[in-house]
Amino acid sequence: MSRSIRVPKSRNPILGAPSRLKLAVFAVNCSGGSSMSDVPGVIEVEWAEQLAIAREAEAAGFDALVPVARWKGMGGQVNFNHRSFEALTWAAGLSAATSRIGLFATSHVPTIHPVRLAKTAATIDHISGGRFTLNIVAGWNSHEIGMFGLEQLPHDERYDMADEWISLTKALWEREEEFDWDGKYFQAPGAYSQPKPLQDPGPALMSAGSSPRGQEFAAKHTDVIFVATADVESSAVMSETVKTMARDRFDRRVSVFGQVFIICDDDGDLARARFHELVHEKGDWEGVQNLLDILVPNSRSADWQALAANLIGGYGAMALIGTPDEVVKGMEELADAGLDGLTVSWPDYRAGIEQYHKFLLPLLVAKGLRAG
Ligand SMILES: Cc1cc2nc3c(=O)[nH]c(=O)nc-3n(C[C@H](O)[C@H](O)[C@H](O)COP(=O)(O)O)c2cc1C
């Protein structure tokens, strides 16, 4: 029997925080963070660095930290993301080192059996006092999955597998007695897991993926969908579509989180010059070619250059480059488009978090986007 005093999942910082626009710091656990570039200040992946960023993000009032699930780098000049802390153990460590901020772990479906996942997540949830969120990624990088000796499944079937994976994991979180599971992808005779997570009925869930099948998966299973959208208009369409699908087909509510990266300066031209240096002078164009070869094989579309520049600058996130007023206006437009939250990254996280705390947060509070 469960002895722990459980807390409703709705109190998880990412669901219960008072701010209209939730904000999470993204990709701290990987070398380069979100920038495929050789500028100074990018993430190195040392534990002291991770602790400092987590504590500074917490002090600045961010709602959560969201890691990337990564197993090898992209080659090229900087070998982007080649160093990375494993996301579940990273979340466990930072849970013990913080007291308020939400901790996510990002996990690839085929890399962990639900019996191990259910217990690992429950353990992190206890360490964090109910601040844990599981971010589910169906996966795209066949080179990484190959390292596990696995074949990449076809796109939509990855979500079929994810459906069974999270269904079994939820059953392990919710059922008190042993049960047998004999599925298409997972077998678990005599399945059992105690203690239950602190969050009731289980940790908050997010799913990262934007395709129609990915939206359907999130609408059915998760509290948040984390999407890649290019601009305000596509964010509005995505938000409306997935929220309507969750309500009409599954009688559920899902929050929608987008991604931004910020380069901000009182002098907007200087901010734009820093982006130019990041991407066009110090960017890893060989690495981004490798990344795009996996992501969209044989693609050399007309907008390749713009796509590549965006990946180098902020790993596909929407760029908010300019003065504090311009950056905050961009965030407001995305909130007005229906996004409930944003992940944020910068080339230099520590400088970015400090700048956010001093200059962006007061503007966001004044606009009613963040609680004070
Ligand atoms: C915002 C966002 C974040 C993602 N984060 C990761 C990640 O950390 N690791 C990973 O391997 N894939 C990540 N993915 C890729 C997804 O796992 C998925 O494979 C990919 O988006 C393709 O699915 P889709 O066609 O439904 O979007 C992310 C995707 C999105 C949209």
The ligand as a Tripos MOL2 file, in Angstrom:
@<TRIPOS>MOLECULE
LIG
   31    33     1     0     0
SMALL
NO_CHARGES

@<TRIPOS>ATOM
      1 C1          9.8960   21.0350  -29.2340 C.3       1 LIG1
      2 C2         10.4910   19.6920  -29.5280 C.ar      1 LIG1
      3 C3         11.4740   19.1730  -28.6920 C.ar      1 LIG1
      4 C4         12.0480   17.9320  -28.9690 C.ar      1 LIG1
      5 N1         13.0190   17.4360  -28.1570 N.ar      1 LIG1
      6 C5         13.6380   16.2750  -28.4990 C.ar      1 LIG1
      7 C6         14.6890   15.7470  -27.7210 C.ar      1 LIG1
      8 O1         15.0230   16.2730  -26.6470 O.2       1 LIG1
      9 N2         15.3290   14.6540  -28.1780 N.ar      1 LIG1
     10 C7         14.9550   14.0190  -29.3190 C.ar      1 LIG1
     11 O2         15.5960   13.0610  -29.7020 O.2       1 LIG1
     12 N3         13.9260   14.4670  -30.0390 N.ar      1 LIG1
     13 C8         13.2670   15.5760  -29.6630 C.ar      1 LIG1
     14 N4         12.2290   16.0150  -30.4270 N.ar      1 LIG1
     15 C9         11.8230   15.2540  -31.6220 C.3       1 LIG1
     16 C10        10.6090   14.3870  -31.3640 C.3       1 LIG1
     17 O3         10.9930   13.3100  -30.5790 O.3       1 LIG1
     18 C11        10.0220   13.7890  -32.6310 C.3       1 LIG1
     19 O4         10.7820   12.7260  -33.0340 O.3       1 LIG1
     20 C12        10.0080   14.6850  -33.7790 C.3       1 LIG1
     21 O5          9.4830   15.9160  -33.4300 O.3       1 LIG1
     22 C13         9.1910   14.0470  -34.8930 C.3       1 LIG1
     23 O6          7.8850   13.8940  -34.4730 O.3       1 LIG1
     24 P1          6.7630   14.8000  -35.0810 P.3       1 LIG1
     25 O7          6.8070   14.5150  -36.5350 O.co2     1 LIG1
     26 O8          5.4950   14.3490  -34.4200 O.co2     1 LIG1
     27 O9          7.0850   16.2280  -34.7530 O.co2     1 LIG1
     28 C14        11.6210   17.2260  -30.1120 C.ar      1 LIG1
     29 C15        10.6100   17.7400  -30.9100 C.ar      1 LIG1
     30 C16        10.0320   18.9430  -30.6320 C.ar      1 LIG1
     31 C17         8.9400   19.4530  -31.5060 C.3       1 LIG1
@<TRIPOS>BOND
     1     1     2 1
     2     2     3 ar
     3     2    30 ar
     4     3     4 ar
     5     4     5 ar
     6     4    28 ar
     7     5     6 ar
     8     6     7 ar
     9     6    13 1
    10     7     8 2
    11     7     9 ar
    12     9    10 ar
    13    10    11 2
    14    10    12 ar
    15    12    13 ar
    16    13    14 ar
    17    14    15 1
    18    14    28 ar
    19    15    16 1
    20    16    17 1
    21    16    18 1
    22    18    19 1
    23    18    20 1
    24    20    21 1
    25    20    22 1
    26    22    23 1
    27    23    24 1
    28    24    25 2
    29    24    26 1
    30    24    27 1
    31    28    29 ar
    32    29    30 ar
    33    30    31 1
@<TRIPOS>SUBSTRUCTURE
     1 LIG1         1 GROUP 0 **** ****
